[in-house]
Amino acid sequence: MRGIMTEEEIKSENNGAEAAAENPSAQPAGDAAATPEAGPAMSQNPNMKWYIIHTYSGFERKVKESIESRVRAYPELEHRIGRVLIPTESVTEVRGGKKYTSERMFYPGYVLVEMDMDDNVWHVVKGTPRVTGFVGTGQQPTPLSTDEVNQIVYRVADSKEKPKLKVKFEKNEKVRITEGPFASFTGDIDEVNEDRETLKVMVTIFGRSTPVELGFGQVEKVIT
């Protein structure tokens, strides 16, 4: 088992990990773990806990890649460092009547790492390029509680099943219905429920103003 890495080893490993992260083509061909979204396999180590590390904003993916590259380079770390997660959610935008889905980080500047913490693991992760430190007190990182892990992981999984719409609606805005039996009708927004992502739209049907409940994805704003 490799002991605590020396400062020289950390610096040398930093250079190698940073170069690998910035040049993915240098990874071995056919290595599934070399792809940005693929992390180390789920560990069977019962001592694994989730920790949060703080990174330079905009470098979350490079940090993730660097840590995963480091684990591949040092097999003894495979049972001490598990999954690396960037909390993201799927967001759908409606542009020109078409829906476009993209990924958005909901905790920019933070990365979750599953670890069996000891001095060696602390130095390996803390010494990763563009990592500024752990969330916790001093050199005593605080692991996430089970509830906190479930909330974050569930949110990530749920957002992939049901992407959020990246659009803001306001009362009295005019919208055009794009789906359902009232498609092509226009109306004015009477109520907005952001939690349920629904609108109550007042539509004129047979000469009468009638409320219709619609999802955010069933309407588009009318540009006047």
N, CA, C and O of each residue as an XYZ file, in Angstrom:
896
protein
N       0.848     -1.206      0.000
C       0.000      0.000      0.000
C       0.876      1.246      0.000
O       1.757      1.366      0.852
N       0.677      2.120     -0.870
C       1.486      3.337     -0.970
C       1.198      4.249      0.219
O       0.040      4.403      0.606
N       2.228      4.855      0.803
C       2.055      5.759      1.934
C       1.658      7.141      1.477
O       1.280      7.339      0.322
N       1.745      8.106      2.390
C       1.378      9.482      2.075
C       2.319     10.021      1.001
O       3.535      9.863      1.100
N       1.766     10.642     -0.003
C       2.563     11.168     -1.111
C       3.402     12.352     -0.646
O       2.935     13.186      0.130
N       4.623     12.418     -1.117
C       5.484     13.550     -0.793
C       5.085     14.754     -1.625
O       4.337     14.625     -2.595
N       5.587     15.937     -1.244
C       5.285     17.159     -2.001
C       5.760     17.017     -3.442
O       5.096     17.481     -4.369
N       6.956     16.349     -3.635
C       7.474     16.190     -4.994
C       6.552     15.298     -5.817
O       6.316     15.553     -6.998
N       6.025     14.230     -5.171
C       5.122     13.323     -5.894
C       3.823     14.015     -6.265
O       3.282     13.816     -7.353
N       3.327     14.840     -5.329
C       2.076     15.559     -5.601
C       2.270     16.507     -6.772
O       1.424     16.571     -7.664
N       3.393     17.256     -6.778
C       3.637     18.196     -7.870
C       3.770     17.448     -9.195
O       3.233     17.873    -10.218
N       4.500     16.318     -9.159
C       4.671     15.546    -10.382
C       3.345     15.005    -10.866
O       3.051     15.032    -12.061
N       2.536     14.507     -9.926
C       1.225     13.955    -10.287
C       0.293     15.056    -10.778
O      -0.503     14.836    -11.691
N       0.389     16.253    -10.169
C      -0.418     17.393    -10.619
C      -0.177     17.657    -12.093
O      -1.118     17.818    -12.871
N       1.114     17.700    -12.473
C       1.441     17.990    -13.865
C       0.897     16.919    -14.791
O       0.364     17.229    -15.856
N       1.028     15.655    -14.393
C       0.532     14.575    -15.235
C      -0.977     14.574    -15.333
O      -1.533     14.393    -16.417
N      -1.659     14.777    -14.184
C      -3.125     14.771    -14.184
C      -3.669     15.937    -14.970
O      -4.643     15.795    -15.709
N      -3.025     17.126    -14.811
C      -3.513     18.300    -15.521
C      -3.337     18.120    -17.024
O      -4.206     18.506    -17.807
N      -2.205     17.532    -17.427
C      -1.975     17.319    -18.852
C      -2.983     16.328    -19.408
O      -3.480     16.503    -20.521
N      -3.288     15.283    -18.637
C      -4.257     14.280    -19.101
C      -5.633     14.884    -19.220
O      -6.367     14.591    -20.163
N      -5.998     15.749    -18.243
C      -7.336     16.360    -18.274
C      -7.485     17.306    -19.442
O      -8.560     17.406    -20.033
N      -6.391     18.016    -19.786
C      -6.484     18.992    -20.857
C      -6.290     18.353    -22.233
O      -6.540     18.992    -23.256
N      -5.841     17.081    -22.260
C      -5.648     16.397    -23.530
C      -6.252     15.003    -23.440
O      -5.521     14.017    -23.340
N      -7.615     14.909    -23.475
C      -8.291     13.621    -23.325
C      -7.834     12.594    -24.343
O      -7.906     11.396    -24.071
N      -7.363     13.026    -25.511
C      -6.947     12.077    -26.534
C      -5.743     11.265    -26.092
O      -5.426     10.235    -26.687
N      -5.063     11.740    -25.030
C      -3.895     11.020    -24.553
C      -4.281      9.827    -23.708
O      -3.411      9.029    -23.358
N      -5.573      9.666    -23.360
C      -6.028      8.552    -22.561
C      -5.981      7.282    -23.382
O      -6.094      7.343    -24.606
N      -5.814      6.116    -22.739
C      -5.759      4.848    -23.470
C      -7.027      4.609    -24.254
O      -8.122      4.846    -23.744
N      -6.900      4.138    -25.499
C      -8.074      3.883    -26.339
C      -8.896      2.782    -25.722
O      -8.366      1.800    -25.203
N     -10.236      2.963    -25.788
C     -11.145      1.939    -25.310
C     -11.379      1.967    -23.827
O     -12.130      1.136    -23.317
N     -10.761      2.902    -23.097
C     -10.953      3.003    -21.650
C     -12.213      3.791    -21.374
O     -12.229      5.011    -21.535
N     -13.288      3.101    -20.953
C     -14.578      3.777    -20.753
C     -14.475      4.824    -19.673
O     -15.184      5.829    -19.715
N     -13.594      4.607    -18.691
C     -13.504      5.568    -17.596
C     -12.860      6.859    -18.025
O     -12.868      7.828    -17.266
N     -12.296      6.903    -19.231
C     -11.625      8.109    -19.686
C     -12.602      9.155    -20.190
O     -12.218     10.308    -20.389
N     -13.865      8.778    -20.402
C     -14.833      9.756    -20.868
C     -15.212     10.664    -19.727
O     -15.221     10.222    -18.579
N     -15.535     11.946    -20.001
C     -15.797     12.906    -18.943
C     -16.894     12.495    -17.978
O     -16.794     12.777    -16.784
N     -17.957     11.823    -18.472
C     -19.084     11.523    -17.606
C     -18.942     10.200    -16.881
O     -19.732      9.913    -15.982
N     -17.958      9.380    -17.243
C     -17.834      8.073    -16.622
C     -16.854      8.136    -15.467
O     -15.706      8.533    -15.665
N     -17.271      7.757    -14.267
C     -16.403      7.796    -13.108
C     -15.987      6.395    -12.724
O     -16.376      5.434    -13.389
N     -15.194      6.251    -11.650
C     -14.800      4.939    -11.185
C     -16.037      4.134    -10.802
O     -17.063      4.704    -10.430
N     -15.942      2.838    -10.892
C     -17.084      1.999    -10.551
C     -17.442      2.176     -9.085
O     -16.598      2.547     -8.270
N     -18.704      1.908     -8.753
C     -19.159      2.057     -7.381
C     -18.360      1.131     -6.475
O     -18.281     -0.069     -6.737
N     -17.772      1.667     -5.420
C     -16.928      0.881     -4.536
C     -17.763      0.095     -3.540
O     -18.861      0.501     -3.159
N     -17.205     -1.065     -3.122
C     -17.862     -1.871     -2.105
C     -17.330     -1.529     -0.718
O     -17.719     -2.151      0.271
N     -16.440     -0.542     -0.645
C     -15.860     -0.139      0.633
C     -16.934      0.495      1.510
O     -17.441      1.563      1.168
N     -17.295     -0.128      2.629
C     -18.374      0.406      3.487
C     -18.001      1.699      4.191
O     -18.873      2.368      4.745
N     -16.714      2.069      4.182
C     -16.272      3.286      4.860
C     -16.349      4.520      3.970
O     -15.998      5.621      4.396
N     -16.806      4.336      2.739
C     -16.918      5.469      1.817
C     -17.959      6.468      2.308
O     -19.050      6.085      2.731
N     -17.612      7.750      2.248
C     -18.548      8.823      2.544
C     -18.377      9.908      1.483
O     -17.331     10.015      0.842
N     -19.415     10.699      1.316
C     -19.369     11.776      0.326
C     -18.848     13.059      0.966
O     -19.273     13.446      2.054
N     -17.918     13.711      0.266
C     -17.366     14.987      0.705
C     -17.521     16.002     -0.430
O     -17.627     15.639     -1.602
N     -17.532     17.275     -0.053
C     -17.625     18.339     -1.055
C     -16.288     19.056     -1.141
O     -15.718     19.450     -0.124
N     -15.795     19.221     -2.355
C     -14.579     20.011     -2.546
C     -14.939     21.269     -3.321
O     -15.843     21.270     -4.156
N     -14.219     22.326     -3.026
C     -14.434     23.604     -3.702
C     -13.398     23.737     -4.806
O     -12.221     23.437     -4.606
N     -13.846     24.192     -5.979
C     -12.945     24.333     -7.119
C     -13.053     25.736     -7.711
O     -13.969     26.492     -7.389
N     -12.108     26.065     -8.578
C     -12.252     27.300     -9.332
C     -13.492     27.171    -10.209
O     -13.701     26.139    -10.846
N     -14.306     28.209    -10.240
C     -15.523     28.181    -11.041
C     -15.184     27.995    -12.519
O     -14.303     28.669    -13.054
N     -15.886     27.085    -13.161
C     -15.652     26.817    -14.571
C     -14.692     25.668    -14.822
O     -14.516     25.243    -15.963
N     -14.069     25.160    -13.761
C     -13.109     24.067    -13.914
C     -13.581     22.786    -13.233
O     -12.779     21.895    -12.954
N     -14.889     22.693    -12.966
C     -15.419     21.524    -12.274
C     -15.126     20.224    -13.036
O     -14.728     19.223    -12.441
N     -15.327     20.252    -14.356
C     -15.116     19.032    -15.141
C     -13.643     18.644    -15.208
O     -13.313     17.458    -15.189
N     -12.764     19.622    -15.285
C     -11.336     19.312    -15.321
C     -10.888     18.708    -13.988
O     -10.045     17.812    -13.955
N     -11.463     19.212    -12.888
C     -11.137     18.647    -11.579
C     -11.612     17.198    -11.514
O     -10.883     16.319    -11.055
N     -12.832     16.954    -11.973
C     -13.381     15.590    -11.993
C     -12.480     14.666    -12.809
O     -12.157     13.564    -12.367
N     -12.079     15.106    -13.985
C     -11.231     14.301    -14.846
C      -9.863     14.057    -14.202
O      -9.310     12.962    -14.308
N      -9.322     15.076    -13.539
C      -8.006     14.944    -12.911
C      -8.035     13.921    -11.784
O      -7.122     13.104    -11.661
N      -9.088     13.963    -10.955
C      -9.193     13.011     -9.844
C      -9.345     11.593    -10.386
O      -8.705     10.666     -9.891
N     -10.187     11.423    -11.396
C     -10.390     10.095    -11.974
C      -9.118      9.583    -12.645
O      -8.820      8.390    -12.587
N      -8.369     10.483    -13.284
C      -7.100     10.107    -13.903
C      -6.105      9.660    -12.836
O      -5.351      8.707    -13.035
N      -6.112     10.347    -11.720
C      -5.204     10.022    -10.621
C      -5.524      8.646    -10.036
O      -4.618      7.880     -9.707
N      -6.823      8.337     -9.906
C      -7.225      7.029     -9.381
C      -6.796      5.922    -10.332
O      -6.358      4.860     -9.888
N      -6.918      6.159    -11.641
C      -6.486      5.152    -12.614
C      -4.974      4.953    -12.573
O      -4.480      3.848    -12.794
N      -4.248      6.026    -12.291
C      -2.781      5.943    -12.277
C      -2.258      5.240    -11.024
O      -1.172      4.661    -11.047
N      -3.024      5.287     -9.929
C      -2.610      4.682     -8.670
C      -3.676      3.682     -8.230
O      -4.604      4.054     -7.511
N      -3.561      2.416     -8.648
C      -4.586      1.408     -8.357
C      -4.940      1.280     -6.882
O      -6.063      0.906     -6.543
N      -3.979      1.591     -5.994
C      -4.280      1.464     -4.563
C      -5.339      2.468     -4.107
O      -5.895      2.343     -3.016
N      -5.616      3.474     -4.963
C      -6.640      4.463     -4.603
C      -8.049      4.020     -4.992
O      -9.032      4.635     -4.579
N      -8.145      2.947     -5.789
C      -9.449      2.542     -6.305
C     -10.434      2.181     -5.203
O     -11.644      2.328     -5.377
N      -9.926      1.712     -4.078
C     -10.812      1.331     -2.972
C     -10.923      2.441     -1.929
O     -11.578      2.269     -0.900
N     -10.284      3.575     -2.196
C     -10.336      4.698     -1.256
C     -11.056      5.904     -1.838
O     -11.605      6.721     -1.099
N     -11.054      6.017     -3.171
C     -11.754      7.111     -3.848
C     -12.739      6.487     -4.830
O     -12.341      5.740     -5.724
N     -14.015      6.793     -4.664
C     -15.048      6.200     -5.505
C     -15.548      7.142     -6.582
O     -14.780      7.617     -7.419
N     -16.856      7.410     -6.550
C     -17.472      8.222     -7.589
C     -17.165      9.712     -7.405
O     -17.009     10.203     -6.287
N     -17.084     10.404     -8.529
C     -16.899     11.861     -8.535
C     -18.112     12.435     -9.261
O     -18.383     12.079    -10.408
N     -18.836     13.321     -8.590
C     -20.113     13.796     -9.124
C     -20.143     15.315     -9.212
O     -19.834     16.015     -8.248
N     -20.523     15.813    -10.393
C     -20.778     17.242    -10.570
C     -22.305     17.388    -10.573
O     -22.952     16.943    -11.521
N     -22.894     17.995     -9.543
C     -24.359     18.111     -9.497
C     -24.881     18.990    -10.628
O     -24.624     20.193    -10.662
N     -25.610     18.383    -11.545
C     -26.184     19.119    -12.667
C     -27.657     18.770    -12.806
O     -28.121     17.762    -12.275
N     -28.377     19.605    -13.518
C     -29.774     19.336    -13.815
C     -30.029     19.633    -15.282
O     -29.395     20.506    -15.874
N     -30.964     18.897    -15.855
C     -31.333     19.108    -17.250
C     -32.295     20.282    -17.338
O     -33.270     20.358    -16.590
N     -32.015     21.189    -18.251
C     -32.847     22.380    -18.434
C     -33.295     22.451    -19.882
O     -32.487     22.301    -20.799
N     -34.583     22.680    -20.085
C     -35.136     22.770    -21.432
C     -35.517     24.202    -21.751
O     -36.201     24.863    -20.969
N     -35.074     24.677    -22.898
C     -35.445     26.001    -23.384
C     -36.334     25.843    -24.612
O     -36.172     24.908    -25.397
N     -37.268     26.763    -24.763
C     -38.121     26.775    -25.942
C     -37.717     27.971    -26.783
O     -37.875     29.119    -26.368
N     -37.188     27.690    -27.979
C     -36.766     28.755    -28.885
C     -37.366     28.486    -30.258
O     -37.143     27.435    -30.858
N     -38.130     29.456    -30.739
C     -38.743     29.305    -32.052
C     -39.695     28.133    -32.126
O     -39.833     27.492    -33.167
N     -40.355     27.856    -31.005
C     -41.315     26.757    -30.985
C     -40.688     25.385    -30.816
O     -41.407     24.387    -30.786
N     -39.355     25.307    -30.704
C     -38.674     24.025    -30.532
C     -38.017     23.965    -29.157
O     -37.593     24.984    -28.611
N     -37.938     22.745    -28.603
C     -37.359     22.549    -27.282
C     -35.902     22.099    -27.399
O     -35.567     21.221    -28.195
N     -35.051     22.718    -26.593
C     -33.637     22.371    -26.565
C     -33.254     22.074    -25.117
O     -33.502     22.881    -24.221
N     -32.647     20.904    -24.899
C     -32.271     20.503    -23.542
C     -30.758     20.559    -23.362
O     -30.000     20.104    -24.218
N     -30.332     21.128    -22.228
C     -28.903     21.219    -21.917
C     -28.708     20.938    -20.434
O     -29.675     20.867    -19.674
N     -27.453     20.778    -20.028
C     -27.129     20.520    -18.634
C     -26.658     21.817    -17.962
O     -25.903     22.596    -18.542
N     -27.126     22.027    -16.720
C     -26.716     23.217    -15.972
C     -26.309     22.796    -14.563
O     -27.007     22.018    -13.914
N     -25.177     23.315    -14.098
C     -24.723     23.013    -12.739
C     -25.569     23.794    -11.741
O     -25.774     24.997    -11.901
N     -26.061     23.104    -10.707
C     -26.818     23.859     -9.709
C     -26.000     24.148     -8.458
O     -26.497     24.783     -7.527
N     -24.731     23.682     -8.424
C     -23.793     24.098     -7.380
C     -22.467     24.465     -8.049
O     -21.482     23.750     -7.865
N     -22.410     25.558     -8.821
C     -21.161     25.919     -9.511
C     -20.011     26.082     -8.527
O     -20.174     26.669     -7.457
N     -18.848     25.558     -8.898
C     -17.676     25.692     -8.038
C     -17.534     24.583     -7.012
O     -16.637     24.629     -6.169
N     -18.417     23.574     -7.073
C     -18.346     22.478     -6.109
C     -18.433     21.133     -6.817
O     -19.144     20.980     -7.811
N     -17.688     20.153     -6.281
C     -17.693     18.797     -6.807
C     -17.807     17.839     -5.626
O     -17.181     18.056     -4.588
N     -18.606     16.777     -5.780
C     -18.749     15.780     -4.736
C     -17.829     14.602     -5.031
O     -17.748     14.127     -6.164
N     -17.132     14.136     -3.986
C     -16.229     13.001     -4.147
C     -16.527     11.989     -3.050
O     -16.642     12.341     -1.876
N     -16.648     10.736     -3.447
C     -16.887      9.643     -2.511
C     -15.535      9.097     -2.070
O     -14.749      8.637     -2.898
N     -15.258      9.146     -0.748
C     -13.926      8.781     -0.271
C     -13.952      8.032      1.054
O     -14.844      8.219      1.881
N     -12.951      7.181      1.231
C     -12.621      6.610      2.535
C     -11.447      7.452      3.006
O     -10.296      7.166      2.678
N     -11.742      8.487      3.773
C     -10.774      9.531      4.072
C      -9.646      9.067      4.975
O      -9.871      8.430      6.004
N      -8.421      9.400      4.567
C      -7.243      9.305      5.421
C      -6.269     10.375      4.951
O      -6.588     11.129      4.031
N      -5.094     10.458      5.557
C      -4.151     11.517      5.198
C      -3.733     11.446      3.742
O      -3.609     12.474      3.075
N      -3.514     10.230      3.245
C      -3.075     10.080      1.861
C      -4.150     10.563      0.896
O      -3.861     11.317     -0.033
N      -5.390     10.128      1.113
C      -6.500     10.537      0.253
C      -6.690     12.051      0.331
O      -6.920     12.699     -0.690
N      -6.596     12.610      1.521
C      -6.752     14.064      1.698
C      -5.725     14.802      0.833
O      -6.071     15.749      0.126
N      -4.450     14.362      0.892
C      -3.402     15.027      0.121
C      -3.611     14.861     -1.376
O      -3.387     15.798     -2.143
N      -4.038     13.671     -1.798
C      -4.247     13.427     -3.229
C      -5.307     14.359     -3.784
O      -5.097     14.989     -4.820
N      -6.450     14.454     -3.103
C      -7.549     15.282     -3.604
C      -7.240     16.759     -3.430
O      -7.473     17.551     -4.343
N      -6.721     17.141     -2.273
C      -6.413     18.545     -2.022
C      -5.348     19.053     -2.988
O      -5.348     20.229     -3.353
N      -4.436     18.163     -3.405
C      -3.364     18.563     -4.309
C      -3.754     18.531     -5.773
O      -2.915     18.797     -6.633
N      -5.007     18.211     -6.083
C      -5.459     18.187     -7.476
C      -5.510     19.612     -8.023
O      -5.983     20.517     -7.334
N      -5.036     19.825     -9.241
C      -5.061     21.170     -9.823
C      -6.455     21.778     -9.775
O      -7.448     21.118    -10.082
N      -6.514     23.046     -9.386
C      -7.734     23.864     -9.358
C      -8.698     23.493     -8.230
O      -9.843     23.944     -8.218
N      -8.236     22.675     -7.284
C      -9.018     22.417     -6.070
C      -8.536     23.385     -5.005
O      -7.339     23.457     -4.728
N      -9.458     24.132     -4.402
C      -9.061     25.113     -3.385
C      -9.222     24.584     -1.970
O      -8.685     25.172     -1.032
N      -9.951     23.485     -1.795
C     -10.086     22.926     -0.463
C     -11.361     22.126     -0.293
O     -12.177     22.013     -1.208
N     -11.513     21.573      0.904
C     -12.706     20.812      1.262
C     -13.697     21.699      2.008
O     -13.316     22.703      2.609
N     -14.954     21.325      1.962
C     -15.957     21.985      2.788
C     -15.895     21.333      4.155
O     -16.139     20.134      4.290
N     -15.566     22.125      5.174
C     -15.410     21.605      6.519
C     -14.585     22.576      7.338
O     -14.390     23.727      6.947
N     -14.105     22.106      8.469
C     -13.318     22.952      9.359
C     -11.845     22.569      9.280
O     -11.472     21.445      9.615
N     -11.011     23.506      8.835
C      -9.579     23.271      8.764
C      -9.262     22.068      7.915
O      -9.723     21.963      6.778
N      -8.463     21.144      8.467
C      -8.099     19.932      7.745
C      -9.009     18.770      8.122
O      -8.643     17.608      7.948
N     -10.200     19.084      8.640
C     -11.172     18.057      9.003
C     -12.414     18.204      8.126
O     -13.408     18.783      8.563
N     -12.372     17.689      6.901
C     -13.537     17.795      6.015
C     -14.762     17.153      6.644
O     -14.661     16.129      7.319
N     -15.908     17.757      6.419
C     -17.154     17.240      6.980
C     -17.911     16.449      5.918
O     -18.277     17.005      4.882
N     -18.154     15.146      6.160
C     -18.886     14.356      5.163
C     -20.354     14.742      5.129
O     -20.889     15.246      6.116
N     -21.006     14.510      4.001
C     -22.425     14.790      3.876
C     -23.224     13.736      4.634
O     -22.814     12.581      4.742
N     -24.365     14.156      5.152
C     -25.257     13.199      5.804
C     -25.974     12.383      4.729
O     -25.972     12.751      3.555
N     -26.577     11.291      5.134
C     -27.319     10.451      4.191
C     -28.434     11.238      3.530
O     -28.659     11.110      2.327
N     -29.136     12.054      4.312
C     -30.232     12.862      3.755
C     -29.709     13.840      2.712
O     -30.328     14.018      1.663
N     -28.567     14.481      2.995
C     -28.000     15.442      2.046
C     -27.588     14.750      0.745
O     -27.804     15.282     -0.344
N     -26.997     13.567      0.867
C     -26.602     12.822     -0.331
C     -27.832     12.456     -1.147
O     -27.845     12.620     -2.367
N     -28.873     11.958     -0.469
C     -30.089     11.558     -1.176
C     -30.743     12.740     -1.882
O     -31.237     12.604     -3.001
N     -30.745     13.893     -1.233
C     -31.363     15.074     -1.844
C     -30.631     15.480     -3.112
O     -31.263     15.820     -4.112
N     -29.309     15.450     -3.080
C     -28.532     15.874     -4.241
C     -28.610     14.836     -5.358
O     -28.872     15.177     -6.511
N     -28.380     13.565     -5.011
C     -28.405     12.510     -6.025
C     -29.799     12.387     -6.626
O     -29.941     12.201     -7.834
N     -30.843     12.493     -5.774
C     -32.211     12.399     -6.285
C     -32.496     13.563     -7.226
O     -33.142     13.393     -8.260
N     -32.013     14.734     -6.863
C     -32.257     15.900     -7.716
C     -31.594     15.725     -9.075
O     -32.168     16.090    -10.101
N     -30.376     15.163     -9.083
C     -29.686     14.935    -10.346
C     -30.452     13.932    -11.193
O     -30.663     14.153    -12.385
N     -30.877     12.809    -10.569
C     -31.597     11.776    -11.316
C     -32.960     12.287    -11.771
O     -33.380     12.015    -12.896
N     -33.649     13.023    -10.906
C     -34.992     13.508    -11.227
C     -34.953     14.511    -12.374
O     -35.848     14.522    -13.220
N     -33.920     15.354    -12.407
C     -33.847     16.374    -13.450
C     -33.625     15.744    -14.822
O     -34.034     16.301    -15.841
N     -32.968     14.566    -14.843
C     -32.754     13.894    -16.122
C     -34.052     13.266    -16.619
O     -34.276     13.152    -17.824
N     -34.913     12.857    -15.669
C     -36.201     12.282    -16.053
C     -37.178     13.376    -16.467
O     -37.969     13.206    -17.395
N     -37.107     14.511    -15.752
C     -38.047     15.601    -16.007
C     -37.285     16.918    -16.059
O     -37.197     17.620    -15.051
N     -36.734     17.262    -17.215
C     -35.945     18.501    -17.330
C     -36.765     19.728    -16.958
O     -37.949     19.820    -17.281
N     -36.113     20.680    -16.267
C     -36.773     21.936    -15.932
C     -36.738     22.861    -17.143
O     -35.810     22.830    -17.952
N     -37.778     23.683    -17.239
C     -37.818     24.635    -18.342
C     -37.128     25.925    -17.929
O     -37.452     26.528    -16.906
N     -36.167     26.331    -18.751
C     -35.422     27.555    -18.477
C     -36.171     28.731    -19.097
O     -35.756     29.282    -20.117
N     -37.269     29.099    -18.470
C     -38.087     30.200    -18.986
C     -38.858     30.800    -17.821
O     -39.282     30.079    -16.917
N     -39.038     32.081    -17.839
C     -39.767     32.765    -16.774
C     -41.038     33.368    -17.358
O     -41.000     34.103    -18.345
N     -42.152     33.046    -16.735
C     -43.432     33.616    -17.156
C     -43.943     34.556    -16.084
O     -43.686     34.357    -14.897
N     -44.663     35.572    -16.502
C     -45.225     36.542    -15.566
C     -46.705     36.747    -15.859
O     -47.174     36.576    -16.984
N     -47.414     37.118    -14.812
C     -48.851     37.371    -14.964
C     -49.090     38.485    -15.978
O     -48.358     39.474    -16.023
N     -50.132     38.302    -16.790
C     -50.569     39.246    -17.832
C     -49.733     39.161    -19.111
O     -50.012     39.879    -20.071
N     -48.704     38.290    -19.143
C     -47.967     38.095    -20.389
C     -48.859     37.360    -21.391
O     -49.696     36.540    -21.014
N     -48.664     37.671    -22.662
C     -49.428     37.000    -23.713
C     -48.625     35.806    -24.231
O     -47.433     35.920    -24.518
N     -49.300     34.657    -24.343
C     -48.645     33.447    -24.821
C     -49.493     32.774    -25.900
O     -50.698     33.003    -26.011
N     -48.818     31.936    -26.689
C     -49.501     31.136    -27.704
C     -49.410     29.673    -27.290
O     -48.332     29.195    -26.938
N     -50.523     28.965    -27.329
C     -50.547     27.556    -26.966
C     -50.010     26.741    -28.138
O     -50.441     26.921    -29.277
N     -49.062     25.839    -27.853
C     -48.409     25.070    -28.917
C     -48.823     23.605    -28.951
O     -48.552     22.912    -29.933
N     -49.474     23.120    -27.895
C     -49.856     21.716    -27.839
C     -51.272     21.563    -27.310
O     -51.802     22.469    -26.666
N     -51.884     20.420    -27.582
C     -53.192     20.119    -27.032
C     -54.344     20.638    -27.870
O     -54.137     21.152    -28.969
N     -55.568     20.506    -27.350
C     -56.763     20.888    -28.115
C     -56.868     22.382    -28.412
O     -57.608     22.790    -29.307
N     -56.122     23.200    -27.657
C     -56.190     24.651    -27.884
C     -54.952     25.183    -28.597
O     -54.659     26.376    -28.533
N     -54.223     24.293    -29.279
C     -53.030     24.711    -30.016
C     -53.371     25.815    -31.008
O     -54.386     25.756    -31.703
N     -52.510     26.816    -31.060
C     -52.607     28.021    -31.905
C     -53.449     29.121    -31.272
O     -53.453     30.249    -31.764
N     -54.172     28.811    -30.173
C     -54.898     29.870    -29.454
C     -53.891     30.745    -28.710
O     -52.834     30.272    -28.292
N     -54.228     32.013    -28.550
C     -53.417     32.900    -27.723
C     -54.243     33.335    -26.522
O     -55.474     33.345    -26.564
N     -53.543     33.696    -25.451
C     -54.247     34.137    -24.253
C     -53.309     34.865    -23.324
O     -52.117     34.986    -23.604
N     -53.842     35.351    -22.218
C     -53.054     36.082    -21.228
C     -52.880     35.229    -19.974
O     -53.818     34.572    -19.521
N     -51.677     35.249    -19.423
C     -51.391     34.471    -18.217
C     -52.100     35.103    -17.017
O     -51.975     36.300    -16.763
N     -52.847     34.268    -16.287
C     -53.548     34.742    -15.100
C     -52.837     34.315    -13.821
O     -52.837     35.044    -12.829
N     -52.226     33.116    -13.851
C     -51.510     32.614    -12.682
C     -50.274     31.832    -13.134
O     -50.272     31.208    -14.195
N     -49.220     31.879    -12.305
C     -47.991     31.141    -12.586
C     -47.654     30.282    -11.375
O     -47.542     30.797    -10.262
N     -47.491     28.975    -11.581
C     -47.083     28.066    -10.508
C     -45.727     27.484    -10.891
O     -45.647     26.514    -11.645
N     -44.653     28.092    -10.359
C     -43.306     27.676    -10.749
C     -42.948     26.305    -10.197
O     -42.183     25.575    -10.827
N     -43.484     25.935     -9.029
C     -43.175     24.623     -8.458
C     -43.700     23.499     -9.343
O     -43.012     22.506     -9.576
N     -44.913     23.664     -9.826
C     -45.521     22.639    -10.689
C     -45.230     22.883    -12.164
O     -45.525     22.046    -13.017
N     -44.641     24.051    -12.453
C     -44.354     24.456    -13.833
C     -45.631     24.457    -14.668
O     -45.688     23.896    -15.763
N     -46.654     25.107    -14.111
C     -47.930     25.220    -14.824
C     -48.393     26.676    -14.854
O     -47.968     27.503    -14.047
N     -49.272     26.959    -15.805
C     -49.842     28.289    -15.967
C     -51.356     28.181    -16.067
O     -51.891     27.180    -16.545
N     -52.035     29.222    -15.612
C     -53.462     29.354    -15.895
C     -53.567     30.475    -16.929
O     -53.252     31.630    -16.644
N     -54.006     30.121    -18.114
C     -54.074     31.073    -19.218
C     -55.542     31.357    -19.555
O     -56.348     30.439    -19.702
N     -55.864     32.625    -19.672
C     -57.223     33.013    -20.026
C     -57.334     33.043    -21.551
O     -56.708     33.870    -22.214
N     -58.136     32.132    -22.092
C     -58.305     31.981    -23.531
C     -59.758     32.285    -23.907
O     -60.685     31.877    -23.207
N     -59.945     32.994    -25.003
C     -61.309     33.306    -25.452
C     -61.847     32.156    -26.299
O     -61.356     31.887    -27.395
N     -62.857     31.492    -25.769
C     -63.471     30.359    -26.452
C     -64.968     30.640    -26.602
O     -65.659     30.869    -25.610
N     -65.462     30.622    -27.830
C     -66.874     30.938    -28.119
C     -67.267     32.289    -27.523
O     -68.362     32.461    -26.988
N     -66.339     33.240    -27.633
C     -66.641     34.577    -27.179
C     -66.533     34.783    -25.685
O     -66.826     35.871    -25.190
N     -66.111     33.742    -24.944
C     -66.010     33.876    -23.493
C     -64.570     33.623    -23.034
O     -63.877     32.753    -23.563
N     -64.144     34.391    -22.054
C     -62.802     34.217    -21.508
C     -62.810     33.012    -20.572
O     -63.502     33.008    -19.554
N     -62.034     31.993    -20.927
C     -62.041     30.733    -20.183
C     -60.640     30.393    -19.676
O     -59.681     30.465    -20.445
N     -60.497     30.022    -18.385
C     -59.178     29.644    -17.858
C     -58.781     28.234    -18.322
O     -59.580     27.300    -18.248
N     -57.547     28.096    -18.797
C     -57.015     26.810    -19.226
C     -55.690     26.577    -18.509
O     -54.809     27.436    -18.532
N     -55.549     25.409    -17.872
C     -54.289     25.105    -17.190
C     -53.361     24.389    -18.164
O     -53.740     23.416    -18.816
N     -52.135     24.902    -18.243
C     -51.168     24.369    -19.201
C     -49.788     24.243    -18.555
O     -49.467     24.963    -17.609
N     -48.980     23.324    -19.073
C     -47.603     23.210    -18.620
C     -46.742     24.254    -19.308
O     -47.094     24.749    -20.379
N     -45.614     24.588    -18.695
C     -44.704     25.567    -19.292
C     -44.338     25.170    -20.724
O     -44.190     26.028    -21.595
N     -44.195     23.866    -20.959
C     -43.757     23.421    -22.265
C     -44.838     23.417    -23.324
O     -44.588     23.062    -24.476
N     -46.055     23.815    -22.932
C     -47.175     23.811    -23.890
C     -47.464     25.184    -24.465
O     -48.400     25.359    -25.245
N     -46.658     26.154    -24.074
C     -46.896     27.517    -24.565
C     -45.576     28.151    -24.971
O     -44.500     27.669    -24.618
N     -45.683     29.248    -25.725
C     -44.523     30.061    -26.040
C     -44.941     31.521    -25.958
O     -46.095     31.869    -26.209
N     -43.986     32.364    -25.605
C     -44.295     33.779    -25.457
C     -44.583     34.413    -26.817
O     -43.963     34.073    -27.824
N     -45.513     35.317    -26.817
C     -45.839     36.049    -28.038
C     -45.028     37.334    -28.038
O     -45.193     38.187    -27.166
N     -44.145     37.464    -29.031
C     -43.306     38.657    -29.126
C     -44.106     39.754    -29.823
O     -44.547     39.590    -30.960
N     -44.285     40.872    -29.124
C     -45.048     41.984    -29.699
C     -44.119     43.122    -30.103
O     -44.580     44.146    -30.606
